Amino acid sequence: MIAMSADGFIARKDGAVDWLDRPRPAGDYGMGDFFKSIDTIVLGRKTYDVALRFVREGKAIPKMPGVRHYVFSRKPPKKVLDGFEFVKEPIKKFAKRLRAQKGKHIWMMGGAGLIGSFLDQGAIDEFIISVIPTFIGEGIPLIAPRRRTVPLKLISTEKFSDGVVRLHYSVSETRPSGRVPKSKRRL
């Protein structure tokens, strides 16, 4: 699940997501149920650095007992936040190993480069995109630019009272880049 501006960005160029600070409808778009459905979060180094910046600014990162956090980075820091594990493993190998483990769903939290890399390796099954009715003009796109064609199949749509629209897609089984076989764990 990821939020995206109506013009296709997940954050401003500097990683800021201030445009997401807005009144939310009752039920917070079903995020509580979503969090109950996952036990693993995969993120890139830049997204990790945003979390680190929150901690340095005295903002708390929500505690998620029983949820593992994997951060992809070629250069892990010397000191790592509690509950985060850095990964250098090739994506296909990592995804196959993770899918073989028992558990709930896996949430790819970002960023654009990591999402693109996993997508190119056939390691993403679904996208749940909440389109926020706001244009931000420029920023970090949902997926890092690269020449690719990835067919999607619409599973569902949901409209919220504040104009947010949630689009739920599956990634097509037929892909030029191949796919990791489906299991009960989805990434």
C-alpha positions, -999 to +999 in steps of 0.1 A: +000+000+000+014+034-009+000+069-012+006+089-044-003+124-054-027+128-083+002+137-105+021+105-097+046+113-069+051+095-036+071+123-020+087+157-028+122+157-043+136+160-007+115+131+005+090+153+023+054+140+025+039+171+041+011+170+015-002+138+032-009+158+064-047+163+059-079+155+077-087+118+072-120+101+072-131+078+101-113+046+099-081+061+085-086+044+051-085+010+067-049+013+077-055-005+110-067-036+092-039-033+067-013-032+094-028-064+109-024-082+076+014-077+074+044-090+094+072-078+071+082-044+057+108-039+030+122-005+024+151+013+007+179+032+023+164+066+014+131+057+031+151+044+061+169+077+062+135+095+064+126+073+094+160+081+110+154+118+105+121+115+123+139+099+153+165+126+153+137+152+153+122+135+184+093+121+165+084+085+174+083+057+148+052+037+155+060+004+173+050-026+153+055-057+175+062-088+155+069-069+123+103-073+107+119-044+088+144-051+059+163-022+044+180-027+010+213-008+008+248-013-007+263+006+022+246-001+056+253+024+084+275+014+113+246+021+138+211+008+129+178+016+144+164-012+166+142-036+147+158-029+113+180-053+093+200-043+063+201-065+033+226-067+004+212-100-010+201-101-047+164-093-049+152-126-065+171-146-039+158-125-010+121-126-023+123-163-028+137-168+007+111-145+023+082-161+004+093-195+016+088-185+052+055-188+070+038-155+077+015-127+066+018-103+037+049-083+030+046-045+026+071-027+003+071+007+018+094+024-007+111+041-024+108+045-061+142+029-069+135-002-048+100-006-061+113-004-096+141-029-089+117-054-073+092-049-102+119-055-128+128-088-110+092-100-110+091-099-073+059-078-067+025-094-069+001-065-061-001-027-059-025-009-036-022+028-045-041+055-026-044+085-050-045+117-029-064+145-046-035+169-046-009+179-072+026+186-059+042+194-093+074+175-089+090+149-067+098+112-064+077+091-088+060+059-077+085+039-097+119+050-107+120+058-144+132+031-167+120+016-200+095-010-189+060-023-197+042-040-168+006-049-174-017-047-144-051-062-137-076-041-117-088-060-086-108-033-069-114+004-064-126+023-034-136+059-031-134+078+002-154+108+013-124+131+011-117+123-026-090+097-020-093+068-044-077+034-036-067+013-066-058-023-061-040-041-089-024-074-094+008-075-115+001-096-147+013-132-147+027-127-182+057-104-179+087-100-201+110-100-171+096-132-155+081-137-121+087-153-088+059-180-084+030-169-062+026-182-027+004-172+001+028-144+010+025-115-013+049-087-018 
